[in-house]
């Protein structure tokens, strides 16, 4: 899938310098994740169920 038309969102933990950040974009079938410092690299995708489990795990930390 082409990801150029997706709405990308940067982590709320991003510093003003923009270093050490990830961006995510939600599509119908998956969540895409990319490095905000190098957006030309291909993002990886995670299924919606897997993303929900990841977010739930992180929220418990």
Secondary structure, DSSP 4 states (H G I P E B T S, - for coil): ---TTS--EE-TT--TT--S-EEEEE-SSEEEEEETT-TTSPPEEEEHHHHHHHHHHHHH-
